[in-house]
Amino acid sequence: MIAISTTELRRNLKKYLTMANKERVLIQSGKAEIYEIIPAKKISDTDEYFSNPKVLEAIERGREDIKAGRFITITDPKKIWETILS
């Protein structure tokens, strides 16, 4: 893993894009923001959420349920089942 600044990234963009194929490249932007360069082929080829249509459909149904107000808010983690079943 390597961590670099945004200035270093701008100076050597091609170098770090190539490096991201082999190791993690983190970019520090300011004091609080950190980003990671991840080649698209690593995301789409290995991540079931990007390659499985059934998972994507389930996520979309969940979003629609939330928009329609079909959800339960759990306020007390110790009483999850009481909240769900009430």
C-alpha positions, 0 to 999 in steps of 0.5 A: 500500500502507498499513500500519496498527496493530491499534488503527487498524484497530479505530477505522476498520474500514469505511474499511480494508475499503473501501480493501482493494478498491483497494490492499493494507492491511497490519496490524501486530500486535505486533512480529512479526506482519503480516496483509493484508486481502484481499477474498474476491472477489479470492481466489476469482475470480482464484486458480486454486487456489480456482476449479479443482476439479482443483487442489483434488482434486490437493491433497487427494490429496497430503495423503492420500499424506502421511498414508499415508506415501507421500512421499520426504524429500529431505535433500540438494538436490544429490542430488535425483534419487538420492534419488527414484530409490533 
